[in-house]
């Protein structure tokens, strides 16, 4: 009977050691993403550029919107990726208007060049 008690005690110690090791290895891997990281992962097509511009013009309002979008992502209400144009449209609908740096590129002799550069070359030729 003493052998059974000793065996059980050894098994409990080994199990406890395994649990501690499991906790130690799984804790760093479970690092949760911040709201901003979660939203940035769902953006495409200049979405990050729009988000950065929004933070530059309206930091408090943008942070509130990012928090709301992250909540929607976590709850599963927002599963599709969001384009830069869609994100910009959301900001405009909320009354948050800001400018983005835009350029129009055209193909000239096999290269993409700014439209203004193309027009200035035409004037110079």
HUPEDA-V190427 format. One record per pair of residues at least 12 apart in sequence whose C-alpha atoms are under 8 Angstrom apart, sorted by the first residue. I is the first residue (numbers start at 1). J is the second residue. If there is no record, write none. Layout:
BEGIN
i->I j->J
i->I j->J
END
This chain:
BEGIN
i->35 j->66
i->35 j->67
i->35 j->70
i->35 j->71
i->36 j->66
i->36 j->67
i->36 j->70
i->38 j->70
i->38 j->73
i->39 j->66
i->39 j->69
i->39 j->70
i->39 j->73
i->42 j->80
i->42 j->81
i->42 j->82
i->43 j->81
i->43 j->82
i->43 j->83
i->43 j->84
i->44 j->81
i->44 j->82
i->44 j->83
i->44 j->84
i->45 j->83
i->45 j->84
i->45 j->85
i->46 j->83
i->46 j->84
i->46 j->85
i->47 j->82
i->47 j->83
i->47 j->84
i->47 j->85
i->47 j->87
i->48 j->84
i->49 j->84
i->50 j->84
i->50 j->87
i->50 j->88
i->50 j->100
i->51 j->87
i->53 j->98
i->53 j->99
i->53 j->100
i->54 j->98
i->57 j->98
i->58 j->96
i->103 j->115
i->106 j->118
END
